[in-house]
Amino acid sequence: MSKTISILPNEVSTPKLHGYLLGAVGPRPIAFASTMNSNGKPNLSPFSFFNVFSANPPILIFSPARRVRDNTTKHTLANVLETKEVVINIVNYAIVQQMSLSSTEYAEGENEFKKAGLTMVKSDLVQPFRVGEAPVQFECKVTKVEALGDQGGAGNLIFSEVVKIHMHTDILDANGSIDQHKIDVVARMGGNWYSRANQGMFEVPKPIATLGIGIDNIPLQIRSSTILTGNDLGMLGNIEEIPSTVEVENFVTSDMSVRSILSTNDGEQIQLKAKEYLANHNVLAAWKLLLARIDLIE
């Protein structure tokens, strides 16, 4: 039998307790919450304290927690308290990197849809925009917000009644039901870890410690690629600054294989090689190769 340690919550720090809770309770669904303030400014942020709690009436509940480090609250909470509306978008594997990028703590006024390269789709019954790429989008009216405390780490339960559902038809089976393989949802684990429902665990480095440039600041020649996916662009957008000309030149001159692929001037093969770098989490190498390609064609 394994050895056991026992802990009283009030005997450990809040960050430590937070880590235990999130490491043990998982995988957790992700509410990709789109809100709007009373002035019409959009906000988009993911939350893994989330689930469905009723079908009649249809109620989803998610909880934006007070920040542990300084006890402040997020724009999402302020917006729902003002407007009583939210769109909860479901996250699948195809947009997980863009979802992660949107969680960056951008300055007030930045549009997370734009930073994450996601499509703003007008809702029918509420004001917040839907995420066009999300496989399922729930337009909701907020019926109640219940604060669970007033200190850092305390949650705020947002009761969200679904008033309209939008689904991509390619996730449905022949009977019109959601096919669990096709929807390909992801969920949060502890630390940097996620779970892909039909495959298993994978890692997405947290963008919280950095301020990613965002997909909107990626050069158009790269952003308009038909080979790089939204996830690829999300990884590229999660760097703090674009590599310099000198860094790109050093990269090219130090690697014979890079010079070889660039000499072909084959844009498709160069992008596929960059995609390979990204698959191996070598984001800077992908950036440098793609920038070298731009320099080549210019």
C-alpha positions in Angstrom: 0.0 0.0 0.0 1.3 3.5 -0.9 2.5 5.9 1.8 0.0 8.7 2.3 0.5 12.4 3.3 -2.4 14.3 4.8 -2.8 18.1 4.5 -5.1 20.6 6.1 -6.0 23.4 3.5 -5.2 26.2 6.0 -1.8 24.8 6.7 -0.4 25.3 3.1 -0.1 28.4 1.0 -2.9 29.2 -1.5 -0.6 28.6 -4.6 0.4 25.2 -3.2 -3.2 24.3 -2.4 -4.2 25.5 -5.9 -1.6 23.2 -7.4 -2.9 20.2 -5.5 -6.5 20.8 -6.5 -5.8 21.3 -10.2 -3.3 18.4 -10.3 -5.8 16.0 -8.7 -9.1 17.2 -10.2 -8.9 16.6 -13.9 -9.3 16.5 -16.8 -11.5 19.6 -16.5 -13.6 21.0 -19.4 -12.7 24.4 -20.7 -15.2 27.3 -21.0 -13.8 29.6 -23.6 -15.8 32.6 -22.4 -16.6 35.6 -24.7 -18.0 38.6 -23.0 -18.5 42.3 -23.8 -18.5 45.3 -21.5 -21.2 48.0 -21.4 -19.2 50.0 -23.9 -19.2 47.2 -26.5 -15.5 46.2 -26.0 -15.1 42.4 -26.4 -13.1 40.1 -24.2 -12.2 36.4 -24.6 -10.7 34.2 -21.9 -10.6 30.4 -21.0 -11.6 28.9 -17.7 -11.3 25.3 -16.5 -13.5 25.6 -13.5 -16.5 24.7 -15.7 -19.2 22.1 -16.4 -22.8 21.6 -17.3 -25.2 21.3 -14.4 -28.7 21.2 -15.7 -30.6 20.3 -19.0 -34.0 21.8 -18.1 -33.3 24.6 -17.8 -29.9 24.3 -19.7 -27.4 25.7 -17.2 -23.6 25.9 -17.6 -21.5 27.2 -14.7 -18.0 28.5 -14.9 -15.9 30.2 -12.3 -13.3 33.0 -12.8 -11.2 32.9 -9.7 -9.7 35.9 -8.0 -6.0 36.1 -8.9 -3.9 34.4 -6.2 -1.0 36.8 -6.6 -2.8 40.1 -6.0 -6.5 39.3 -5.3 -7.7 41.1 -8.5 -10.5 39.9 -10.7 -10.6 39.3 -14.4 -12.4 41.4 -17.1 -14.8 38.4 -17.7 -16.3 38.7 -14.2 -16.6 42.5 -14.5 -18.3 42.2 -17.9 -20.9 39.6 -16.9 -21.8 41.6 -13.8 -22.4 44.6 -16.1 -24.2 42.9 -19.0 -25.5 39.5 -17.7 -24.5 37.8 -21.0 -21.8 35.4 -22.1 -21.0 33.1 -25.0 -19.3 29.8 -23.8 -17.3 28.3 -26.7 -16.1 24.7 -26.6 -12.4 24.1 -27.2 -11.2 21.3 -29.4 -7.6 20.3 -30.3 -7.6 22.4 -33.5 -7.7 25.7 -31.5 -5.9 24.7 -28.3 -2.8 26.8 -29.0 -4.9 29.9 -29.9 -7.0 29.4 -26.8 -3.9 29.2 -24.7 -2.5 32.4 -26.3 -5.7 34.2 -25.5 -5.1 33.6 -21.8 -2.1 36.0 -21.9 -2.6 39.0 -19.6 -2.8 41.6 -22.4 -3.3 45.2 -21.4 -6.9 46.5 -21.2 -8.1 47.5 -24.6 -6.4 44.6 -26.5 -8.8 42.3 -28.4 -8.0 38.7 -27.5 -9.9 37.5 -30.6 -7.4 39.5 -32.7 -4.4 38.5 -30.7 -5.3 34.8 -30.9 -6.3 35.0 -34.6 -9.8 33.8 -34.0 -13.0 34.8 -35.9 -15.5 37.1 -34.2 -19.0 35.9 -35.2 -22.1 38.0 -34.3 -24.4 36.2 -31.9 -28.2 36.1 -32.4 -29.6 36.6 -29.0 -26.8 38.1 -26.9 -24.2 40.8 -27.5 -20.9 39.0 -27.0 -19.3 37.5 -30.1 -19.0 33.8 -30.8 -15.6 32.1 -31.7 -16.2 31.0 -35.2 -13.6 28.2 -35.0 -15.1 26.6 -31.9 -17.0 23.4 -32.7 -19.9 24.3 -30.3 -20.9 27.8 -29.2 -23.5 28.5 -26.4 -25.2 31.8 -26.3 -26.1 32.4 -22.6 -27.9 34.8 -20.3 -26.3 35.0 -16.9 -28.9 34.3 -14.2 -26.7 34.5 -11.1 -23.2 35.2 -10.0 -22.2 33.7 -6.6 -18.9 34.8 -5.0 -17.2 32.1 -3.0 -14.9 34.4 -1.1 -13.1 37.7 -1.2 -9.5 36.6 -1.0 -7.0 35.5 -3.8 -8.0 32.1 -5.2 -11.7 32.5 -4.4 -14.0 31.5 -7.2 -17.1 33.3 -8.6 -19.8 30.9 -9.9 -21.4 32.3 -13.1 -24.7 30.6 -13.7 -25.2 30.8 -17.5 -28.6 29.7 -19.0 -28.2 28.6 -22.6 -30.6 30.4 -25.0 -29.1 29.3 -28.3 -26.6 26.6 -29.5 -24.5 26.7 -32.6 -22.7 23.5 -33.8 -20.4 22.8 -36.7 -22.1 20.1 -38.8 -18.8 18.2 -39.3 -18.8 17.1 -35.7 -22.2 15.4 -36.0 -22.9 11.7 -36.8 -25.5 10.3 -39.2 -28.2 10.8 -36.5 -27.4 14.4 -35.9 -25.7 13.7 -32.5 -22.3 15.0 -31.5 -19.6 12.4 -32.5 -17.1 12.3 -29.6 -14.3 11.4 -32.0 -15.1 14.2 -34.4 -15.5 16.9 -31.8 -12.0 16.1 -30.5 -12.4 18.2 -27.3 -9.5 19.0 -24.9 -9.4 19.5 -21.2 -7.1 21.0 -18.6 -4.9 19.0 -16.2 -2.4 20.3 -13.7 0.5 22.6 -14.6 1.1 22.9 -18.4 -0.7 19.6 -19.1 -3.9 19.1 -21.2 -5.8 16.0 -22.1 -7.1 15.3 -25.6 -10.2 13.2 -25.1 -9.6 10.7 -27.9 -5.8 10.4 -27.6 -4.3 11.3 -24.2 -2.2 13.9 -22.5 -0.1 16.6 -24.1 1.7 19.8 -23.0 1.1 23.4 -23.8 3.5 25.9 -22.1 1.7 28.5 -20.2 1.8 32.0 -21.8 1.1 33.7 -18.5 4.8 34.3 -17.7 5.4 36.1 -21.1 3.5 38.6 -23.2 3.2 36.9 -26.6 3.2 39.2 -29.6 -0.1 37.7 -30.8 -1.1 36.3 -34.2 -2.0 39.7 -35.4 1.7 40.7 -35.3 2.9 37.8 -37.3 4.0 38.9 -40.8 1.2 38.5 -43.4 3.4 36.2 -45.5 3.4 33.7 -42.6 0.0 34.4 -41.2 -1.7 33.7 -44.6 -0.1 30.3 -45.0 -2.3 27.4 -46.1 0.0 24.9 -44.5 0.4 26.3 -41.0 -2.7 25.7 -38.8 -4.2 27.9 -36.2 -2.4 25.9 -33.6 0.9 26.5 -35.4 0.2 30.2 -35.6 -0.8 30.2 -31.9 2.7 28.8 -31.0 4.4 31.4 -33.2 2.3 34.2 -31.6 3.4 33.2 -28.1 6.9 34.7 -28.3 7.8 38.0 -26.7 9.7 39.3 -29.8 10.4 38.3 -33.3 14.0 37.1 -33.9 16.3 39.8 -35.3 17.9 39.8 -38.7 21.3 38.9 -37.1 19.7 35.9 -35.3 18.1 34.7 -38.5 21.4 35.0 -40.4 23.3 33.1 -37.7 20.7 30.4 -37.8 21.0 30.0 -41.5 24.8 30.1 -41.7 25.2 27.6 -38.8 23.0 24.8 -40.2 23.7 23.2 -43.6 20.3 21.5 -43.7 18.6 24.9 -43.3 20.7 26.4 -46.1 19.8 23.3 -48.3 16.1 23.7 -47.9 16.2 27.4 -48.4 18.2 26.9 -51.6 15.3 25.0 -53.1 13.1 28.2 -52.8 10.2 25.8 -52.3 7.8 27.6 -50.1 5.7 24.6 -49.3 8.7 22.5 -48.2 10.1 25.4 -46.1 6.7 25.8 -44.3 6.5 22.0 -43.8 9.9 22.1 -42.2 8.8 25.0 -40.0 5.8 22.9 -39.0 8.1 20.1 -38.1 10.1 22.4 -35.8 6.8 23.5 -34.1 5.7 19.9 -33.6 9.0 19.4 -31.7 8.4 22.6 -29.7 11.3 24.4 -31.4 9.4 27.7 -31.9 12.4 29.9 -32.5 13.8 27.6 -35.2 10.5 27.7 -37.0 10.4 31.5 -36.7 13.9 31.9 -38.1 13.3 29.6 -41.0 10.1 31.3 -42.0 11.8 34.8 -41.7 14.7 33.5 -43.8 12.1 32.5 -46.4 10.6 36.0 -46.4 14.1 37.6 -46.8 14.7 35.2 -49.7 11.5 36.2 -51.7 12.0 39.9 -50.9 
